Amino acid sequence: MAIDDQGNSPKSIMASLKEIAATVNTEALEPKEQLQVEIGEISEAGYCAGWTRDIEFYLWKIVLDGSETEFGIKTITTQEIANLRTLAEQSGGWWHWSDKENKSVFITLDEWQEIYQQFS
């Protein structure tokens, strides 16, 4: 069962992420699922939101820069940044919010690079 199939709202996605995190060691998840959990946890810790608007772009910029930074009420550490980078490499992709599907979707790194360049 993919965690992004549980519902379409950020609230239902976050509920699924919390359920998984509470019952499963996130390190036992596939890298792409673990990546989604990590993004959601950073969003929740920084802004109390399951998927902060444009978080995927903000986090990708941080992954590229590699420097610790403030995100709302949270400091994203260099360890978290390294973890996001590793998970992206292992999974071969990145999570992106799809307005069309009204949920986060996993896309390849090549697709993500195109989207990220257009956003930048």
C-alpha positions in Angstrom: 0.0 0.0 0.0 1.5 3.3 -1.0 1.1 6.1 1.5 0.1 8.6 -1.1 -3.0 6.5 -2.1 -4.8 7.0 1.3 -6.4 10.4 0.4 -6.0 13.5 -1.5 -5.7 16.2 1.1 -2.5 17.2 2.9 -4.2 16.4 6.2 -5.0 12.8 5.1 -1.5 12.4 3.8 0.0 13.6 7.1 -2.3 11.3 9.0 -1.0 8.4 6.9 2.6 9.5 7.5 2.1 9.8 11.2 0.5 6.3 11.3 3.4 4.8 9.5 5.9 6.6 11.6 4.2 5.5 14.8 4.0 1.8 13.8 7.0 1.3 11.6 10.7 2.1 11.8 11.0 4.6 8.9 14.4 3.0 8.1 12.5 -0.2 7.1 10.6 1.7 4.4 11.6 1.8 0.8 13.8 4.9 0.1 11.0 6.8 -1.8 8.5 6.2 1.0 11.1 7.2 3.6 11.8 10.4 1.6 8.1 11.3 1.7 8.0 10.7 5.4 11.1 12.9 6.0 9.6 15.7 3.9 6.3 15.5 5.8 8.1 15.5 9.2 10.2 18.5 8.3 7.0 20.3 7.1 5.2 19.4 10.3 8.0 20.4 12.5 8.6 23.7 10.8 5.0 24.9 10.1 2.7 22.3 11.7 1.5 21.4 8.2 1.6 18.0 6.5 2.8 19.6 3.2 3.9 23.2 3.4 3.4 25.0 0.1 6.4 24.6 -2.2 8.3 22.7 0.5 9.7 20.3 -2.2 11.4 23.3 -3.9 12.7 24.8 -0.7 14.1 21.5 0.5 15.7 20.7 -2.9 17.5 24.1 -2.8 18.8 23.2 0.6 19.9 19.7 -0.6 21.9 21.4 -3.4 23.4 24.1 -1.1 24.0 21.7 1.8 23.8 24.4 4.4 21.8 24.3 7.7 18.9 26.7 7.6 15.8 27.8 9.4 12.4 26.5 8.2 9.6 28.1 10.2 10.2 27.1 13.8 12.6 24.3 12.9 16.3 24.3 12.0 17.0 21.8 9.2 20.3 20.2 10.2 23.1 19.2 7.9 22.3 15.5 8.9 18.7 15.9 7.7 20.0 17.5 4.5 22.4 14.6 3.9 19.6 12.1 4.6 17.3 13.8 2.0 20.1 13.8 -0.5 20.8 10.1 0.1 17.2 9.1 -0.1 16.7 11.0 -3.4 19.7 9.3 -4.8 18.7 5.8 -3.6 15.1 6.2 -4.8 16.0 8.0 -8.1 13.4 10.7 -7.5 11.7 13.4 -5.5 8.3 14.1 -4.2 6.3 16.9 -5.8 2.9 18.4 -5.0 0.6 17.9 -8.0 -2.2 20.5 -8.1 -3.9 18.4 -10.8 -4.0 15.3 -8.6 -4.2 17.3 -5.3 -1.5 15.1 -3.7 2.2 14.5 -3.6 3.5 12.4 -6.4 6.9 10.7 -6.8 8.7 11.6 -10.0 12.2 10.8 -11.4 15.1 13.1 -10.7 15.2 14.0 -14.4 11.5 15.1 -14.3 12.2 16.9 -11.0 15.1 18.8 -12.4 12.9 20.1 -15.3 10.2 21.2 -12.8 12.7 22.7 -10.5 14.4 24.7 -13.2 11.0 26.1 -14.3 10.2 27.0 -10.7 13.5 28.8 -10.2 
